[in-house]
Amino acid sequence: MSIRIIGINHKTAPVAVREKVAFSPQGLIDKLNEIKSIDATDNKTNEVIILSTCNRTEIYTHSDYEFDEVCQWFLHQGGISFEALQQCVYHHTDKDAIKHVLRVASGLDSMVLGEPQILGQLKSALKTATDQKTAGNLLKHLMQHAFSTAKKVRTQTSIGSNPVSVAYAAVNLAKQIFSTLDNKTALLIGAGETIELVGKHLQNGSIGKIIIANRSIDNANKVANKLGGIGVSLQEISDYLPEADIVISSTAAPVPVIGKGTVEWALKKRKHKPIFMVDIAVPRDIEAEVAELDDVFLYTVDDLQSVIENNLKSRQEAANHAEVMVTEEVETFLGWIRAQDQMGLIKQYRSKVTAIQDESLHKAKRMLNNGASAEETLQFLAHTLSNKLAHDATVAMNKAARAGDHKLLEASDKLLNLSNVSTNESQQNAQLNKKDKN
């Protein structure tokens, strides 16, 4: 049985490919159960967690089935050609898979080095899998270990210092395009964590006005109230787009919420004053054809990479320290797995001791019923128990001694704690000799 990961991310696939296999919350539930049923037979363990974000889609499994089946399933998602997706896919097994999860949780594999948002996304992925009963004991423990490792990395290194995120990069790019933000209007589409973070960065940049557009007007108002802006519905976007100098969108909509025609109309109303647009969503919220329009500066999450790189230098040294910590934590988790693997051996040994105990006790009771004295019965019980418990170890040590197997003899000494027994016997004999002299 192995821990395996298959996936694509911002390093291996462009946004046009990633958006094809970015699963919605309901879609994620369906996909979890699809994978779980690939080979769900009675004699096979099958655990699955899926992480799907704008920058990555990854499938974590712990199973007995052939992993090729999961690979084939993944490669046929999203209507992408087998060849195109195959070139973007990576996969990790066991130790490498454990390390990958810990690096992802710690922000070491993110587009923005050290960004904390991925940790919340991993926790959500675990909760969904737990609710659907596709996450078992091992993957749950792996995720919890990843969360604790991420916390350790963030508290013991400076990887989280100096705000660097997609949201920060988007606002930073807006500042480069516009000399000042205090007379600008920003239309933010969505009401999630990323949009709220964008709004906070815009506030810090003294933005003139913020409009929050969302499918749920209540959620739009909640975020708008925090940012001192106004909330509107998605249907009202076209009404407010003409006054927007900055448009930043991050929703979970399956299709674009802003089309080329709507932007053309807004530009006419604005008398062709430029609009800066950032589409953080995967799948995209803004039609790609919008980039063809004059007076529009449209950027996707991939375009932000160069902006982000300028803010990473201060985090690189911390990341190097974090990599060492992750390597240590991988070994810690492997130790936990080895301990779990040996639990069966411990249970077998305890079962054997219990069987010897029950058999010896049964014989002792029968002796008492047949008229044997209590002293005779106790001597029999003690003798029988000690002989039976010592038999297998004694035979193994005799064979090791004859074969010159010093490693086994040393292991026997440690396992049976024989050195301490010899020391205790010497001390007891010394005390008895002292009493005899007195």
N, C-alpha and C positions, 0 to 999 in steps of 0.2 A: 504494500500500500504506500502511495506517495502523495506528497503535497506538490501540486503543479499549478502553474499560472500561464495563461495565454492572454495576449492583449495587443493593443496598439496604443500609441500615445503621440504627443506633439512632436516627439523626436523622430518617430518612424513614419508618420502619416500626416498629410496636409488636412486642413479643416474639411475639404470637400469629401474626403474619405471618412474622417472621424464622425461627421454628422450622420453618415449612413448607418452607423452602428451605435449611435448614442440613444439609449433606451429611455423612454419616458417612465415615470413612476409606475404606472399600470403595466406598461410594456415590460418593465424590469421583473415584475411579479410573474408574468407569463413566461418570460425567458428562463427564470430560475427553475420553474417547474418543468419546462421543456428539457433542460439539461439534467435535472434530477431524475427524469424518467428515461434517460437514454439507455441505462442498463440497471434499473432498480429491481434487482432480484433479491430473494430472501437472504442469500448467503454473501451479499456484498454491501460494504459500507460506502455511502455516497453522500458527500458534503459539498455544497456549492454556495459561494458568495459572488455576486457581481457588483463591481464598482463601475459606474458610468457617469462621467463628468464631461465638461466641454473639452478637456485636454486628454482624456484617456477612457478607454473601455477595457476592463480587465476581468477575467474569470478566474476565481480561486477555487480549486477543488482538492478534496482529500478523498481518494476513492480506490477501488479495486479494478475498475473497468479500464479498458484500453483508452488511453488519452487521445489517440488518433481520432476517435469518434467525436470528442469535444472539439478538436481542431477542425474537423470537417464541418461540424455544425456551425462553428464560428465563421468559417470561411464562406459559408453560404448565406450569411446575414446581410441585410441591407441592400440587396439587389446589385452588389458590386461584383465585377468579374472575379472569378477565383484567382486568376493570375495577379490582378491588381492588389487584392487584399493580402494575398500570400506574401508579397514583397514587403508588406508593412508589419507583419505579425512577428512578435517575439514570444518565446516561451522559456520558463524557468522550472526547475525541478528541485525538490527537497531543500538542501542547504541554500542554494541560489534563490529559490522561491522565498524562503524565510527572510533572507537578506533583502530581497526586493520589497517585500511588504513593509519591513522596518524602515527602509529608505523612503518609500512612498509616504508613510505616516509621518516621518520626520521632516518632510519637505525637501529631501535631498534629490528627488527625481522630478520635481515640479518645474514648470516653465519659469516660475519665480522662485529662486532658491530660498528655502526656508519658509515659504508662505504657509500660514496655519490653516487655511480654508480646507485643504485636503483632509485634514484630521476629522473635521465635522462630516465631510462626505463619506469617509470610511465608516464612521460610527453609524451614519444613516444606512449605509449598505449592509452593515452587520445587523441592524435592527430589522430591516426588511427581510433578510434571509432567516433571521431568528423567528420572526412572525410567520413566515412561510414554512418553518421547520425544515429548511434546507441547510442550515448551519449546525454542525454537531460539536461535540466537545473539543476536538482538536482545533478546528478553525476558530471557534470562539476564543479558546485560550491563546491562539496565535494573534488574533486581533487585539485582545486585551494586553498582550505583551508588547505589541506594536504601539498601542496607545501610551503605555507606561514608558516605553523607550523614547517616544516623541516628546513626552513631558520632560524626561531627563535631559534630552538634547536641548530643549528650549530654555530650561532653567540653569543648565551648567555651561552653556555656550552663549555667544552673542549673535547667534544665527537669526534671531527674531528682531534684532535692533535695526533701526533705519527702515521705515515703512517702505516695502517694495512688494507690489502686487500688481495684478492686471488692472485693478481699479486705479491704483496709484499711477501706473504707467499711462493709462488713458487720460487722466487729468493732467499729468505732466506734459503729455503731447499737446493737449489743448492749450496749455500755457505757452508752449513754444509757437503755436500757430497764431494765437491772439496775444497781443502785447499785454493786455489786461483782461481780467474776467469780471471786474466789478460792474460793467455795463452790459454783460452778456446774459442770455437766457439759456438754461439747460433743460432739455426734455429727456428725462430718464424713463426708460420703458422696462417694466418689471418691478417687483417689490421684494426681491430676495436679498440675501446677505451682500452679494456683490454690488447691487444697485445702491443699497444703503451705504456701503463703504465708499462708493463713487461720490455719493452725495456729501458725505463727511469731508472728503478731500476737496470737493468743490467749495464747501463752506469755508474750509481753511484757506482756500484761494480767493475768498471774498467774491464769490459768484453773485451776480445781480439778482437772478430769479431762478427757482427750481420748480419744474412741473414733473409730477410722478404719474405715469400712465400704467394702468394694470387691468387685467381682466376683471379682478375683484376691486370694485371702487372702495370698499371698506379697507382692504389692504393698502391700496394706493394712499388713502387718507392717513392711515397709521404711519407710513413711512414719511409722507409729506409733513405731518405734524412734527415729527422728530427733526426734520430739516428746515422747517420754516417755509415750506413750499405749499403748493396746491395739488390735490389729487384729482385725476380724471380717468375715464374709462378708455379702453383700447379703441373703442368706436369713435372717440373724440380726438384721436391723434391727428387726423387730417385738419381739424380745426385749429390746433395749437402748433402744428409743424411750421407754419410760416413765420412765427415769432421766435423759433428756436435757432440759436446760433450753434449750439452744441447738442448733439443727439447721441446718447449712449444707451444701448439696448442689451438686456440680458434676461430673456424669458425662457420658458420651457415649451413654447409653442412649436407644434410639428411643422408649420409652414410659416413663411415670412409674414411679418405684421406690417411691414412698410414696403410698398412696391415702387417701381421706377416712375409710374404715372403720378403717384401721389407726391413724390419728391419734385418732379417737373412742375406740377401745379404750385407747390409751395415756393419754389424758386421764382416763379413769375410773380407771385404775391409779394415776395421779398425784394423784387426788382434785382434779382440775381446777386444779392449779398451772399457771400460764401457760407456754407454749412459744414461744420466739422462733425463727422459721424463715426462712431466706433461700435462695431457689432461684436459683442463678447460671446453671444449665444452660439451653441452648437446643438441642433441645426441652426442655420443662420436666420436672424430676425429681419435682416434687410436684404432685399434681392441683390444679387451680385451685379446685375446690370446697372444699378444706381451709380457704380463707380465710373461708368462711361459718361456721366453728365458733367458738364462744365460747372464750376463753382461748388463742387462737392468734393470734400476730402474724406473718403471712406476707408476705414481701417478695420481689419479683422483681428482676432486674437493672435494670429500668426504674425501680422504686421507689427505688433507691439513688442516682438522679441528683441529687436535692436534697441528700443527704448529701455527695456528692462535690463539689458546687459550693462548699461551704463551705471546701474545702481547696485550691482552685485559685488563689486570689488571688496567692500567692507565686510561682506559675509563669507568670502571664500576661505579665509583662515579658520573661521568658526566651523565651516562645513568640513574642513579637513579633520578637525577634532571630532566632529560629529560622526564622521565615517569610522573612526577608530572605536567610538562608543557603540556604534551599530554592530561592528564586527564582534565585539565582546558580548553584546546582547544576543547575537545569533547563537553563539556557543552556549549561552545560558539556556536558551530555548531548546537547543539540541539535547542538552543535559536533561531537561524536563521530559523530552520525548523518550530518551533512553530509560529514564526511571519508569515511565508508563509501560514501556515494553517489558520491563522486568517484573511488573506487578503480578503477571500471570505465574511466574516462577515462584514468587513469594507465596501466593495463594496455594499453589500446588504443595509447597513444603508444609505450610500450616495444615492443609487437609490431611497430609500423610501423618503428621504428628498427632492430629486429633484421632485419626483411625487407630493408631497404635495405642493411644490413651484409652479409647473406648474398648478395644479388644482386651487390653490388660486388666482394666477395671471389671469387665464382664467375668474374666477368669477368677479374679480375686473374690468377687461376690459369690461365685459358685463354690469356691473353697470354703468360705464362711458358712454357706448353707449346708455343706457336707461335713461340718463339724471341726474344721481347722481353727486353730487359735488365732486371736487377733495379731499376735506377734509374728507367727508363722506367715500369715496372710500379708502383713505389711512388708516382711522381708521378701516374699515372692514378688509383690507388686514393685518394690523398689528395684530389685534385681532385674525383673523382666523389662521395666521401662528403660533403665539405663543401658541394658544390653541391646535392646531393639533400636533405641535412639542413636547409640554409638556405632552400631554394626556397619552401616554403609560408609560412614566417614573413616572408620578403622580399616576396612577393606581397601578403600581408595588410597589411603596414606601408605599402607603396606605395599601396594602395587607401585606407587610413586617412588617409595624408598628403594625397592628392588630395581626399578628402571632408571634411577638417578634423576627423577623429575623434580629438580629443586624448586622450580617455579610453582608447581602444585603444592609442594610441602610448605613453601612460604605463604602461599595463599590460604592453605589450611590453618596455619598458625594464626594468621590475621583474622580469618573468618570465625574460627572457634575460640579466639581470644586465649590461646594456650600460654603465651608468655606471661600474662597476668595471673593465670592459674598457678604456674610454677612459682611466681613471686609470692602469691598468697600462701601456698603450701609451705614455702620456706619460712615465712613469718610465723605461721601457725606451729610448725615444728620447733622453732626457736623458743616460742612461748611455752610449749609443753616441756622442753628440756629445762627451761628456767624453773618451772614449777617442780619438776622432779628433783632438782638440786636443792630447792628450798625444803 
